[in-house]
Amino acid sequence: MIAALAKHGDWPQAAIFNDPTKVKFVPLIADNRFTALQSGEVDVLSRNTTWTMSRDTTLGVDFAAVHFYDGQGFMVHKSLKVNSALELNDAAVCVQQGTTTELNLADYFRSNHMSLKTVTFATADEAIKAYESGRCDSYTTDSSGLYAERVLLSDPSANIVLPEIISKEPLSPAVRQGDDTWEDLVRWTHHAMVDAEELGVTKANVDEQLKSTNPEIRRLLGVEGQFGASLGLTNDWAYRIIKTIGNYGESFERTVGQGSPLKIARGLNALWTKGGLQYGLPIR
Amino acid sequence: MTDFARSSRWYGRRIGWFALQAGLLVVVGGLAYGAVVNASQNLARANIPTGFGFWNNTAGFDISQTLIDYSPSTSTFGRAFWVGLVNTLLVSGLGIVLATVIGFAIGLARLSRNWLMSRLASSYVELVRNVPLLLQILFWYNAVLKSLPELRGSVVLPGHALLNNRGLFLPRPQFGSDFIAVLAVTVAGIVATLILRQWARQRQIRTGARLPVFWPAVGMIVAVLLAVFAVAGFPLSFNLPEMGRFNVRGGIEILPEFAALLLALAIYTAAFIAEVVRAGVLAVPHGQTEAAQALGLRSSMALRLIIVPQAMRVIVPPLTSQYLNLIKNSSLAVAIGYPDLVQVFDGSVLNITGQAVQVVAITMAVYLVISLVTSLLMNIYGRATGVVER
């Protein structure tokens, strides 16, 4: 999931360098991600990081835009015959440390008056391995992560994801506080991709769309206006993103959706015009 | 060359040394000051709060092993720190005891004249000390985890203990109100035994006659204890572990993470301690053994009264560094999810609060204090048991 979302998020590089390969990916675990961003080891944290108030106000980071609406769920061994997270009283749950997941888990069990045995691991890999070996009854993380981990298990069909979603996990790329131009660039890259989907601009038809008469498309692709220049880029910035990566929907389906092994449904991440929450801010 | 010339050159060299040391001190102090100023400026620029205000905020996350009261909803980050510290001290303390026992046994076995025993002991040392500790921890954890049965197939051990891949569950003793009397009688019995032993020894020195100590001691401690126990109506019951739907309820829970870490630390460090012990014993000249035999001491007495006390003088300093290694190595707990200080404080607390500088500094200071206290205690022990030079 980390790799998948990182790929999903390789847009700013396309915008700046005109080449998505001109970027250095630094793999981070939950434990050291904020420190790496704070200290300047990385410039954008495009991981499955939840945008919360305390992180926004006390960690010295800023969040650019919600590129994936997620929520925390539970996976259990099918042999336990559990159908709801509310039946998990007394269960041992494996969880990755230093995440909002760890906090939501304790909150959920407490508010439902259930007792809990948490087994905390530094990385998701260790947590899932312990779950698979039977150390825990359940593994919990964001539901996108659950589907991603499930296909990697030796017998995916012996595990089910419970229906309850116990938290709001708006995942967003994070940048260091104080570099506002960079933050703008990361934010508008996301919105340009969503706008492209709303306007029907795709990787395949982007060259034809350059001739479009629709003023919104003309502004998006840099035919009209100086929007790229105001970000410190060339005016065809969004054209280059769409040409190399595609619009939001294409990127979603390719990396985590139907075109990927994860098969995550659009759900909350559908466009607002189709009952979802993804809403591209206007470029004008 | 005159005396004066020699002394002035000597002074010159001394002043040179002094200047060098002072210069070094200034450089080190300047670097430290620069680091502090740089860190605080960078934190201020990034709007990250400094100070220790986070200490009293609610933690909100759960910890799998808590020897002191802790609840995610009400306990603070500070409390989580203490929980982690106690867990570190528990695994280090037990690890030191176990490693010492195994290490001494293996070290002495390696010196044994029995071929099989000494070969086995040296194979143990060579095998264990040459495999990285992290791998050994992962081996024990995965071996312990994978080979144990699942909850429903729990092994029931004698005395209602349960063993499965969630851990070992022992009956938890619950003491009745009269148990204090039993405790008092036991303490009284032990004190009486010590007095008897002292008196018997003085009598042996005075008259040469030996008094039996062992059987009276058994009578004073065990028999009296059982009698009082029966009179008080057995004020001791056990809270037995029971199978719940998902987990075992009640009893004392020993986590597999704890067991794996303890085993790996003890077995690994024991290999080094065995070599320290062997070196210590070999350092005692063979003439000492011959002298003991000439005095008519049995070999067990010669070992206890002549060899070991002299060997200890050589053993204690390197033994101390093995203890310090074990304490620091216990932080490898992060690899298998045992909630030690580093896992809880540098993992969860650091990530939730984002206070990297403070959290890491506190953790380093704690390890420094634990290590300094350990070497202080070992130095006191070494001085108390060391051979007094006359």
Interface residues (C-beta under 8 A of the other chain):
Chain A: A30 D31 F34 T35 Q38 R55 T58 L59 G60 L80 L88 N89 D90 A91 A92 Q97 G98 T99 E102 L103 L105 A106 D107 R110 L116 K117 T118 V119 T120 F121 A122 E126 A127 A130 S133 G134 R135 D137 R176 Q177 G178
Chain B: L43 R45 A46 N47 I48 P49 G60 F61 D62 I63 S64 P72 S73 N142 L145 K146 E150 L151 N165 R166 G244 R245 F246 N247 R249 P256 E257 V334 A335 I336 G337 P339 Q343 G347 S348 L350 N351 I352 T353 G354 A356
